[in-house]
Every structure is written in structure tokens, then in C-alpha cells.
Amino acid sequence: MVYFVVTELKRQVRSHSFWIVLGAIIALSYIFVPSDGAPYTTLDIAGVRGIYNSAWMSGMLGILGSVFTCMFGFYYLRDPISRDIQLRMGQMIGSSSISKAKYIIGKTLSNFLVYAMMGAVLTLGFISMQLIRAEDFRLYLHDYLLTYLIILLPVFLILASLTVLFDVIPWLTGAWGNIIYFIGIMVLFIQSMEQESFYDVFGTEFILQNIKAGITPIDSKAAQSDMIHFGFNFFETPITLKKFVWQGIDWSFNYLLQRSWLLLFALIIMGISTVLFRRSYLTKPMKEKKTYLDLSKFYQHQHQKLEVMDISSPSFRLTPYSGQKQVSLLTMTFHELRLMLKGMNLWWHIIALGLIFFSFNCSIEPDKRLLSFVWIWPITVWSQMAVKEKLYRTEAIVATGISGRRQFMASWLAGVILALIIGSGAIIRFYNESDFIFAWIVGALFIPTLAFCLGSLSGTRKLFEGLYLFLWYLGPVNANPMFDYMGVSQPILSHTLLLLGITILLFSITAWRQLAKQ
């Protein structure tokens, strides 16, 4: 099994996406530690934060590293078994001597090691940021090491086991599994913020209680406050935070025992995956339509002598090619929209009509934020915009049959039209609010463009599904104007124009990528 784990790990490390993710982690470590005067904060309690020493940086590493890795890391490695099937390796693995338990454990451990490497890079990034911010040059590496071992690694093991479980259960392998996971992780995070919560998987409440204990001698009112700014909190004007020297986390033996149940929980998840997994998943052939050949004409003409034309004869002429008129872009867009909705059942269309009706009848202020759910429903349609040819293995057929520019424009326009149709109720309902309508239309342009761009760059649909769910929760759901690409909180013209510029940039990148393939 060791060889199997090492082979899986090598396959991950040798991929381009792995190094792109590591680069993104290094960039995130810089963003997670804002400088004085920055227009945002990532961790403070009632306007109080610790100086950037090893204790405070390791606390930030524990909270931000565990939560954000669970949000994004799941979507990066969420299909370890499906990947074997897509690479046509399923039958070889299924017919080998490896047992179900070893296969599941091997997949889990390989993903766990990848997460551990990502966490190690993030830890090194935080160590570097302590030196860059230069508020305290004294490095205490044991603070970082204990946080990495006690807080991050158990979370990574559970995350790795969940990636396998969600790929074993058939109805969780697609986009709806991504949505269910995201909702579940958000509920778990909210529960973990409760005092003395049993669900403190991320270690957030434990670290925050230690921080409050350190704040109490300095500012007792802030220590008792529930105003905790976690994540990216933007302000129109830079704010000045009150600082204190935090001595770090008080690790106790009881807490180590509490963290040990996470290891047991990960083993239980692996056991469930082993029970549910069937080797037939790997060896089961794709369903094909049965075709019946009419051989009567073949038997009727099998004895006829074929007439072979002499191509050296002067009378021989090749049939001239007569160019046909190109199909109009409007017709292509219509058929692209039909293809997008082809796999959706009747209930999907009924719920989509219900969302249009709801957005048409929602009130001005109380229900306006509920409009964010209107554009979460078609996520499974948008995510396949740039990868549907790859999913159905029709890339060669499409490439030889039609112009790449026209195909790209038709697919993109179909995605925009779908967004406008689903959001048409809000456009009619709030037609007299020009700022909101402008922001809503820009959002309808932004979402399909983001889906096409991420799908074109990654070659998979899961990157868009993961990032879009995060942006959706960070912006429209939490009414954060900086990330509100729908304008449901408080549409600001400057933010809308910035989003329009980002949309144009993403469109240009996608168009360049599509033309480069031709």
C-alpha cells in the first residue's frame, strides 16, 4: 500500500495545478496578514489584535488555515476515484489484487499528504510574514509547529477522508455534492464558534478563548465582546486597531484528548467509505445505446461487382466543394442554451420558474438579500460551459466542425442569457432602481464569464463551483459590498464598475485561451 500511496502522491505533485495552488497559498499568506493602514482586517476582537509575534501568527495560522483549507481544499481533491475512471485506469485497478480497504485508505492518505504539504507551505508563509511585518523579529518555531500538528493535521485528515466519501456515494459526486458540502462546512463553522462547543473541529473557539484571556488584563470590555472580525472584513477607510502582546495558546492535556476524537472520526469516515465502495464502480463499462444494423441491403448487394474509376482518365473530376452559409450566431446560441439545459430534469425547470416568480414578488429591503439564492441554482449549468466538450469527449468533433470564435461566443452568450432569464423577475420588480439593475446585469455578465474562464484554465468544473460558492457566501449572503457581485446589499457604482472591468479582463483571458487552442 505504501507504493500505491507514493504513486498517488507523485501524480498529484507532478501536476501543474498543484504548483499553482502552492503559489496561491503563498499569496494568501501575504493577504492574511494585513499591514497597518490596510482597508481590511482578518482577525480581531472588538478592534483589538495582537502584535505580529510568533504566538499571534500561529493563532491566525490555526484559525485561517483550517477554515480556508476546508473551504477550498475539498474542491481541489474531491474526485480521487472518479479521476481513475476518467483516466481509463479503473479496470486495471479493479482487476488488481488491492483490497477495497487498502484502496480507500491509500486514496485518503495520499490526499492527506497533499493537504499536509499545503499546510506546511502556509506555515512557512506565516513565518515569512512575521519577519516582513517586522513587529517582532523573535521566532519561536514551536508555536507554529504545535499549531500545525494539533490544529491543522487532524482537520486535514478529516478533509481527506471526506473527499473520498463524497466520491464513493454516487449522488454526491457532482455539483450538488459540492453544494451540500459547502452548506455543511458553513453550519459546522458556525457551531464551532459556540462556547465550549463539541463541534469545534477547526479549533477556532479554543484559540479565540485563549486570545480573550490574553485581552482581559488590557481591555476587559473587548474580551467580553462578541464582535469578532474573522475572515476578510473591508472598510471604506483604514482603521487603527488596538494592539497587545499575546503570549500564545495554553495547550493542555485535556484539549489534546479532545482533538484525538477527530482522528477516530476520520477512521469512521474511511470505514463508511470502504463499506459503501464497490469494485464494480471502477470496472463498470459506460452505458451505450443498443444499435441494430439492417444487414438486408448488405446481403442484397454483396455479390454486386464494384466499379472502380480510373483516376488517370481525363474524364475523371473531383466533386467541387461548395461552401455552405454559416449558421447564424443567434441560432448557435439557441442550440447552445438547449445543450446546457439538456440534462436537467423537470423538477429543475419547475424550481427555476419558482425562483423567477419569487424574485418578481420579493419586497424591497427585507427579502432583497434572498435574491442571492436565485443565481445559486444554475451553478451546475454554468460550471460545464468550458468543459462540456471534454466531459463528453467531443472536442475533436467540435473543433473540426465550426469556428472556434463563434463557438466561444455562442456558449458565452448562452450562459449570459440563462443568468438573465433566471434573474428576470428581479429586473422587472426593481426596474426603477437604476443602480441595482446595473449591478444585477453586470452580475449576469460576470458569473458566466468567471465560469468560462476558470473552466478554460483548469479544465475542470470543480474550481468554479468551489470559488463561486465561496464568493456567493462572502458577498451577497453576508451583504459584503466589496464582494457583492449581485448588488443585493447596497449597490455602489464604483464597485459595480470595478466588477465590470474584472469581467472584461476575464473575458479577454478566456477569449485568448480559446483562440490559442485553434
C-alpha positions as CSV (number, residue, x, y, z in Angstrom):
1,M,0.0,0.0,0.0
2,V,3.0,2.3,0.6
3,Y,3.8,2.1,-3.1
4,F,0.2,2.9,-4.0
5,V,0.2,6.0,-1.7
6,V,3.6,7.2,-3.1
7,T,2.4,6.7,-6.7
8,E,-0.8,8.7,-6.0
9,L,1.2,11.4,-4.3
10,K,3.7,11.7,-7.2
11,R,0.8,12.1,-9.6
12,Q,-0.5,15.0,-7.6
13,V,2.8,16.7,-7.1
14,R,3.7,16.5,-10.8
15,S,0.6,18.2,-11.9
16,H,0.6,21.9,-12.9
17,S,-2.4,22.6,-10.7
18,F,-0.5,21.6,-7.6
19,W,2.1,24.2,-8.1
20,I,-0.5,26.8,-9.0
21,V,-2.2,26.0,-5.7
22,L,1.0,26.4,-3.8
23,G,1.6,29.8,-5.4
24,A,-1.9,30.8,-4.4
25,I,-1.2,29.7,-0.8
26,I,1.9,31.8,-0.7
27,A,-0.2,34.8,-2.0
28,L,-2.9,34.1,0.6
29,S,-0.3,34.0,3.5
30,Y,0.6,37.6,2.4
31,I,-3.1,38.7,2.3
32,F,-3.9,37.0,5.6
33,V,-1.5,39.3,7.4
34,P,-2.6,42.9,6.6
35,S,-0.3,45.8,7.4
36,D,-1.2,48.8,9.5
37,G,-3.4,51.1,7.5
38,A,-4.8,48.3,5.3
39,P,-8.5,48.7,4.4
40,Y,-9.4,45.3,5.8
41,T,-8.8,43.0,8.8
42,T,-8.6,39.3,9.0
43,L,-8.7,38.6,12.8
44,D,-9.5,41.0,15.6
45,I,-11.8,41.1,18.7
46,A,-13.7,44.4,19.1
47,G,-10.9,46.3,17.4
48,V,-8.1,44.6,19.3
49,R,-5.4,42.4,17.8
50,G,-2.1,41.0,18.9
51,I,1.2,42.2,17.6
52,Y,2.6,40.0,14.9
53,N,4.7,37.8,17.0
54,S,5.0,34.0,16.8
55,A,2.2,33.4,19.2
56,W,-0.3,35.6,17.4
57,M,0.8,34.4,13.9
58,S,0.4,30.8,14.9
59,G,-3.1,31.5,16.3
60,M,-4.0,33.1,13.0
61,L,-2.5,30.1,11.2
62,G,-4.7,27.7,13.2
63,I,-8.0,29.6,12.5
64,L,-7.5,30.8,9.0
65,G,-5.6,27.8,7.8
66,S,-8.1,25.2,8.9
67,V,-11.2,27.1,7.8
68,F,-10.0,28.2,4.4
69,T,-8.3,24.9,3.6
70,C,-11.6,23.1,4.3
71,M,-13.4,25.6,2.0
72,F,-11.1,25.3,-1.0
73,G,-9.0,22.2,-0.4
74,F,-12.0,19.9,-0.7
75,Y,-12.8,21.1,-4.2
76,Y,-9.2,20.7,-5.3
77,L,-9.0,16.9,-4.4
78,R,-12.7,16.0,-4.3
79,D,-12.6,13.3,-7.0
80,P,-9.8,10.8,-6.3
81,I,-11.8,7.8,-7.5
82,S,-13.6,9.4,-10.5
83,R,-10.2,10.6,-11.7
84,D,-9.1,6.9,-12.1
85,I,-12.2,6.2,-14.1
86,Q,-11.7,9.2,-16.3
87,L,-8.0,8.3,-17.0
88,R,-9.2,4.8,-18.0
89,M,-7.3,3.2,-15.1
90,G,-10.4,1.9,-13.3
91,Q,-10.4,-1.6,-14.9
92,M,-6.7,-2.1,-14.2
93,I,-7.1,-1.1,-10.6
94,G,-10.4,-3.0,-10.2
95,S,-8.9,-6.2,-11.6
96,S,-5.7,-5.9,-9.4
97,S,-5.2,-7.6,-6.1
98,I,-5.5,-4.5,-4.0
99,S,-8.4,-4.7,-1.5
100,K,-11.2,-2.2,-1.0
101,A,-9.8,-1.1,2.4
102,K,-6.3,-0.6,1.0
103,Y,-7.6,1.3,-2.0
104,I,-9.7,3.7,0.2
105,I,-7.0,4.2,2.8
106,G,-4.4,4.8,0.1
107,K,-6.6,7.4,-1.6
108,T,-7.2,9.1,1.8
109,L,-3.6,9.1,2.8
110,S,-2.4,10.5,-0.5
111,N,-4.9,13.3,-0.3
112,F,-3.9,13.9,3.4
113,L,-0.2,14.2,2.5
114,V,-1.1,16.7,-0.2
115,Y,-3.0,18.8,2.3
116,A,-0.1,18.4,4.8
117,M,2.2,19.8,2.2
118,M,-0.1,22.7,1.5
119,G,-0.3,23.4,5.3
120,A,3.4,23.3,5.6
121,V,3.8,25.9,2.8
122,L,1.1,28.1,4.5
123,T,3.1,27.8,7.8
124,L,6.3,28.9,6.1
125,G,4.4,31.8,4.6
126,F,3.2,32.9,8.0
127,I,6.7,32.7,9.4
128,S,7.9,34.8,6.5
129,M,5.2,37.3,7.1
130,Q,6.2,37.7,10.7
131,L,9.6,38.9,9.5
132,I,8.1,41.0,6.7
133,R,5.7,42.9,9.0
134,A,8.6,43.4,11.5
135,E,6.6,43.9,14.6
136,D,8.6,41.2,16.4
137,F,11.6,39.5,15.0
138,R,11.8,36.8,17.6
139,L,10.9,33.5,16.1
140,Y,9.5,30.7,18.3
141,L,9.1,27.8,15.9
142,H,7.5,25.6,18.5
143,D,4.4,27.9,18.4
144,Y,4.0,27.2,14.7
145,L,4.8,23.5,15.0
146,L,2.3,22.8,17.7
147,T,-0.5,24.6,15.8
148,Y,0.4,22.7,12.7
149,L,0.4,19.3,14.5
150,I,-2.6,19.8,16.8
151,I,-4.9,22.1,14.9
152,L,-4.2,21.6,11.2
153,L,-3.3,18.0,10.7
154,P,-6.4,16.4,12.3
155,V,-8.5,18.8,10.1
156,F,-6.6,17.7,7.0
157,L,-7.2,14.0,7.8
158,I,-10.9,14.5,8.1
159,L,-10.9,16.6,5.0
160,A,-9.1,13.9,3.1
161,S,-11.5,11.2,4.2
162,L,-14.5,13.4,3.2
163,T,-13.1,13.8,-0.4
164,V,-13.1,10.0,-0.7
165,L,-16.6,9.6,0.9
166,F,-18.2,12.2,-1.4
167,D,-16.7,10.3,-4.4
168,V,-18.0,7.0,-3.3
169,I,-21.6,8.0,-2.8
170,P,-23.0,8.4,-6.4
171,W,-25.4,11.2,-5.8
172,L,-22.7,13.3,-4.1
173,T,-20.1,13.1,-6.9
174,G,-21.5,16.0,-8.8
175,A,-22.1,19.7,-8.2
176,W,-24.9,19.0,-5.7
177,G,-22.4,17.2,-3.5
178,N,-20.2,20.4,-3.7
179,I,-23.2,22.5,-2.6
180,I,-24.1,20.1,0.3
181,Y,-20.5,20.1,1.5
182,F,-20.3,23.9,1.4
183,I,-23.5,24.3,3.4
184,G,-22.4,21.6,5.8
185,I,-19.0,23.2,6.4
186,M,-20.7,26.6,7.0
187,V,-23.0,25.1,9.5
188,L,-20.1,23.3,11.2
189,F,-18.1,26.6,11.3
190,I,-21.0,28.5,12.9
191,Q,-21.4,25.7,15.5
192,S,-17.7,25.7,16.2
193,M,-17.9,29.4,17.3
194,E,-20.2,28.5,20.2
195,Q,-18.5,28.5,23.6
196,E,-17.3,25.1,24.7
197,S,-18.7,23.5,21.5
198,F,-18.3,19.9,20.8
199,Y,-18.2,20.7,17.1
200,D,-15.1,22.9,17.4
201,V,-13.4,20.9,14.6
202,F,-11.4,23.9,13.3
203,G,-10.1,24.9,16.8
204,T,-11.5,28.4,16.4
205,E,-13.3,28.6,19.7
206,F,-10.3,27.2,21.6
207,I,-7.9,29.7,20.1
208,L,-10.4,32.6,20.5
209,Q,-10.9,31.8,24.2
210,N,-7.1,31.9,24.7
211,I,-7.0,35.3,22.9
212,K,-9.8,36.7,25.0
213,A,-7.9,35.5,28.1
214,G,-4.9,37.5,27.0
215,I,-7.0,40.6,26.2
216,T,-8.8,40.6,29.6
217,P,-6.0,42.4,31.5
218,I,-5.7,45.0,28.8
219,D,-9.3,45.6,27.8
220,S,-11.9,43.6,29.7
221,K,-14.8,45.1,27.7
222,A,-13.3,43.8,24.5
223,A,-12.6,40.4,26.0
224,Q,-16.3,40.0,26.8
225,S,-17.4,41.3,23.4
226,D,-18.9,39.0,20.8
227,M,-17.8,41.4,18.0
228,I,-15.2,39.1,16.4
229,H,-14.0,40.1,12.9
230,F,-12.9,36.9,11.2
231,G,-12.0,36.5,7.5
232,F,-11.8,39.4,5.1
233,N,-13.6,42.4,6.6
234,F,-13.3,45.5,4.4
235,F,-13.8,49.1,5.5
236,E,-14.3,52.2,3.4
237,T,-11.5,54.0,5.3
238,P,-8.5,52.3,7.0
239,I,-9.0,51.7,10.7
240,T,-6.4,51.6,13.5
241,L,-6.6,48.5,15.7
242,K,-5.5,48.5,19.4
243,K,-2.6,46.1,19.9
244,F,-1.4,43.9,22.7
245,V,1.2,41.3,23.3
246,W,-0.3,37.9,23.3
247,Q,1.7,35.1,25.0
248,G,0.1,32.3,22.9
249,I,-2.1,29.2,23.3
250,D,-2.2,27.4,26.6
251,W,-2.0,23.8,25.4
252,S,-3.5,21.3,27.9
253,F,-3.6,17.5,28.0
254,N,-7.4,17.7,28.1
255,Y,-7.5,19.6,24.8
256,L,-5.2,17.0,23.2
257,L,-7.7,14.3,24.2
258,Q,-10.5,16.4,22.6
259,R,-8.5,16.6,19.4
260,S,-7.9,12.9,19.4
261,W,-11.6,12.2,18.6
262,L,-11.1,13.8,15.2
263,L,-8.7,11.0,14.3
264,L,-11.3,8.5,15.4
265,F,-13.9,10.4,13.4
266,A,-11.7,10.2,10.3
267,L,-11.3,6.5,10.7
268,I,-15.1,6.1,10.9
269,I,-15.5,8.0,7.7
270,M,-12.9,5.8,6.0
271,G,-14.7,2.7,7.3
272,I,-18.0,4.0,5.9
273,S,-16.3,4.7,2.5
274,T,-14.9,1.2,2.5
275,V,-18.3,-0.4,3.2
276,L,-20.1,1.7,0.5
277,F,-17.4,1.3,-2.1
278,R,-17.9,-1.3,-4.8
279,R,-15.1,-2.5,-7.1
280,S,-17.7,-2.5,-9.8
281,Y,-17.5,1.3,-9.8
282,L,-14.1,1.0,-11.4
283,T,-14.8,-1.8,-13.8
284,K,-18.4,-1.0,-14.8
285,P,-18.5,0.0,-18.5
286,M,-20.2,3.1,-19.7
287,K,-23.8,2.6,-20.8
288,E,-24.2,2.6,-24.5
289,K,-27.3,2.6,-26.6
290,K,-28.1,-0.6,-28.4
291,T,-28.0,-0.2,-32.1
292,Y,-29.4,-2.7,-34.6
293,L,-27.9,-2.8,-38.0
294,D,-30.1,-3.5,-41.0
295,L,-28.0,-6.0,-42.9
296,S,-30.6,-6.8,-45.6
297,K,-29.2,-4.3,-48.0
298,F,-25.7,-5.6,-47.4
299,Y,-26.7,-9.2,-48.2
300,Q,-28.7,-7.9,-51.2
301,H,-25.7,-6.2,-52.8
302,Q,-22.8,-8.2,-51.5
303,H,-22.4,-10.0,-54.8
304,Q,-22.5,-6.9,-57.0
305,K,-19.3,-6.0,-58.7
306,L,-17.8,-2.7,-57.6
307,E,-17.0,-0.3,-60.4
308,V,-13.5,1.2,-60.0
309,M,-12.9,4.5,-61.8
310,D,-9.6,5.2,-63.4
311,I,-8.4,8.4,-61.9
312,S,-5.8,8.8,-64.7
313,S,-8.7,9.2,-67.2
314,P,-9.2,12.8,-68.5
315,S,-12.9,12.4,-67.7
316,F,-12.3,11.9,-64.0
317,R,-13.1,15.0,-62.0
318,L,-13.2,15.6,-58.2
319,T,-16.5,16.8,-56.8
320,P,-16.1,20.5,-56.3
321,Y,-16.5,21.8,-52.7
322,S,-19.5,24.1,-52.3
323,G,-19.1,26.2,-49.2
324,Q,-22.3,26.4,-47.2
325,K,-23.6,29.5,-45.5
326,Q,-22.5,29.7,-41.9
327,V,-25.1,29.2,-39.2
328,S,-26.1,32.5,-37.6
329,L,-24.7,33.3,-34.1
330,L,-28.3,33.6,-32.8
331,T,-29.1,30.1,-33.9
332,M,-25.9,28.7,-32.4
333,T,-26.6,30.5,-29.1
334,F,-30.1,29.0,-29.0
335,H,-28.8,25.5,-29.6
336,E,-26.0,26.0,-27.0
337,L,-28.6,27.0,-24.5
338,R,-30.6,23.9,-25.3
339,L,-27.5,21.7,-24.8
340,M,-26.8,23.4,-21.5
341,L,-30.3,22.5,-20.2
342,K,-30.4,19.1,-21.9
343,G,-29.5,17.1,-18.8
344,M,-31.8,18.9,-16.4
345,N,-35.0,17.1,-15.3
346,L,-38.5,18.6,-15.0
347,W,-38.0,19.5,-11.3
348,W,-35.0,21.6,-12.1
349,H,-37.1,23.7,-14.5
350,I,-40.0,23.9,-12.1
351,I,-37.7,25.2,-9.3
352,A,-36.1,27.7,-11.7
353,L,-39.6,29.0,-12.6
354,G,-40.3,29.3,-8.9
355,L,-37.2,31.3,-8.3
356,I,-38.2,33.7,-11.1
357,F,-41.7,34.1,-9.6
358,F,-40.1,34.6,-6.1
359,S,-37.7,37.3,-7.3
360,F,-40.6,39.1,-9.0
361,N,-42.7,39.2,-5.8
362,C,-40.0,39.9,-3.2
363,S,-40.2,43.1,-1.2
364,I,-37.8,46.0,-1.4
365,E,-35.5,45.6,1.7
366,P,-36.2,42.5,3.9
367,D,-36.2,39.9,1.0
368,K,-33.6,41.6,-1.2
369,R,-30.7,39.6,0.1
370,L,-32.7,36.4,-0.5
371,L,-32.2,37.1,-4.2
372,S,-28.7,35.7,-3.8
373,F,-30.3,32.2,-3.9
374,V,-31.7,32.9,-7.4
375,W,-28.2,32.6,-9.0
376,I,-27.0,29.6,-7.0
377,W,-29.5,27.3,-8.6
378,P,-27.9,27.2,-12.2
379,I,-24.4,26.6,-10.8
380,T,-24.4,23.1,-12.4
381,V,-25.1,24.5,-15.8
382,W,-22.5,27.3,-15.7
383,S,-19.8,25.1,-14.3
384,Q,-19.7,22.9,-17.5
385,M,-19.6,25.8,-20.0
386,A,-16.0,25.5,-20.9
387,V,-15.5,21.8,-20.2
388,K,-18.6,20.1,-21.7
389,E,-16.7,19.0,-24.8
390,K,-14.0,17.5,-22.6
391,L,-16.6,15.8,-20.4
392,Y,-18.4,14.2,-23.3
393,R,-15.2,13.7,-25.4
394,T,-16.5,15.7,-28.3
395,E,-13.5,18.1,-28.6
396,A,-12.3,16.8,-31.9
397,I,-15.8,16.9,-33.5
398,V,-16.5,20.4,-32.3
399,A,-13.0,21.7,-33.3
400,T,-13.4,20.4,-36.9
401,G,-17.0,21.4,-37.4
402,I,-17.2,25.0,-36.5
403,S,-15.3,28.2,-36.0
404,G,-13.7,28.5,-32.5
405,R,-14.6,32.2,-32.1
406,R,-18.2,31.6,-33.0
407,Q,-18.4,28.5,-30.7
408,F,-17.0,30.5,-27.8
409,M,-19.3,33.5,-28.3
410,A,-22.3,31.2,-28.6
411,S,-21.5,29.4,-25.4
412,W,-20.8,32.6,-23.5
413,L,-24.0,34.3,-24.7
414,A,-26.0,31.2,-23.7
415,G,-24.6,31.4,-20.2
416,V,-25.4,35.1,-20.0
417,I,-29.0,34.6,-21.4
418,L,-29.6,31.9,-18.8
419,A,-28.5,34.3,-16.0
420,L,-30.8,37.0,-17.3
421,I,-33.7,34.6,-17.6
422,I,-33.3,33.3,-14.1
423,G,-32.9,36.8,-12.8
424,S,-35.6,38.4,-15.0
425,G,-38.0,38.6,-12.1
426,A,-35.7,40.9,-10.1
427,I,-35.1,43.1,-13.2
428,I,-38.9,43.6,-13.6
429,R,-39.5,44.0,-9.9
430,F,-36.8,46.7,-9.3
431,Y,-36.9,48.3,-12.8
432,N,-37.0,51.8,-11.2
433,E,-33.8,51.3,-9.1
434,S,-31.1,52.0,-11.7
435,D,-28.1,51.3,-9.5
436,F,-29.4,47.8,-8.6
437,I,-30.4,47.0,-12.2
438,F,-27.0,48.0,-13.4
439,A,-25.3,45.9,-10.7
440,W,-27.6,42.9,-11.4
441,I,-26.9,43.0,-15.2
442,V,-23.2,43.2,-14.6
443,G,-23.5,40.2,-12.3
444,A,-25.3,38.4,-15.1
445,L,-22.2,39.0,-17.2
446,F,-19.7,38.2,-14.5
447,I,-20.9,34.8,-13.5
448,P,-20.8,33.0,-16.9
449,T,-17.5,34.8,-17.7
450,L,-16.0,33.6,-14.5
451,A,-17.3,30.1,-15.1
452,F,-15.9,30.0,-18.7
453,C,-12.5,31.5,-17.6
454,L,-11.9,29.1,-14.7
455,G,-13.1,26.1,-16.7
456,S,-10.8,27.0,-19.6
457,L,-7.8,27.5,-17.3
458,S,-8.3,24.4,-15.1
459,G,-10.0,22.0,-17.5
460,T,-12.5,21.0,-14.8
461,R,-15.8,22.3,-13.4
462,K,-15.0,22.0,-9.7
463,L,-12.7,25.1,-9.5
464,F,-15.6,27.3,-10.5
465,E,-18.1,25.5,-8.2
466,G,-15.8,25.9,-5.2
467,L,-14.8,29.5,-5.8
468,Y,-18.3,30.6,-6.8
469,L,-19.8,29.2,-3.6
470,F,-17.2,31.0,-1.5
471,L,-17.8,34.3,-3.3
472,W,-21.5,33.8,-3.0
473,Y,-21.3,33.3,0.8
474,L,-18.7,36.1,1.3
475,G,-20.5,38.7,-0.8
476,P,-24.3,38.5,-1.4
477,V,-25.2,36.3,1.6
478,N,-23.2,38.3,4.1
479,A,-24.0,41.6,2.5
480,N,-20.4,42.5,2.0
481,P,-20.3,45.3,-0.6
482,M,-16.8,44.5,-1.7
483,F,-17.7,41.0,-2.8
484,D,-21.4,41.6,-3.6
485,Y,-21.4,40.9,-7.4
486,M,-25.2,40.9,-7.4
487,G,-25.8,44.3,-5.8
488,V,-28.3,42.9,-3.3
489,S,-26.8,44.6,-0.2
490,Q,-26.1,48.2,-1.2
491,P,-25.1,48.7,-4.8
492,I,-22.2,51.1,-5.1
493,L,-21.4,52.4,-8.6
494,S,-17.6,52.3,-8.1
495,H,-17.8,48.7,-7.1
496,T,-20.0,47.8,-10.0
497,L,-17.7,49.5,-12.5
498,L,-14.8,47.6,-10.9
499,L,-16.7,44.3,-11.3
500,L,-17.4,45.2,-14.9
501,G,-13.7,45.8,-15.5
502,I,-12.9,42.4,-13.9
503,T,-15.5,40.8,-16.2
504,I,-13.9,42.4,-19.3
505,L,-10.5,41.2,-18.1
506,L,-11.7,37.6,-17.5
507,F,-13.5,37.6,-20.9
508,S,-10.3,38.7,-22.7
509,I,-8.2,36.0,-21.0
510,T,-10.8,33.4,-21.9
511,A,-11.1,34.6,-25.5
512,W,-7.3,34.4,-25.8
513,R,-7.2,30.9,-24.4
514,Q,-9.9,29.7,-26.7
515,L,-8.3,31.2,-29.8
516,A,-4.9,29.7,-28.8
517,K,-6.4,26.3,-29.0
518,Q,-7.3,26.7,-32.6
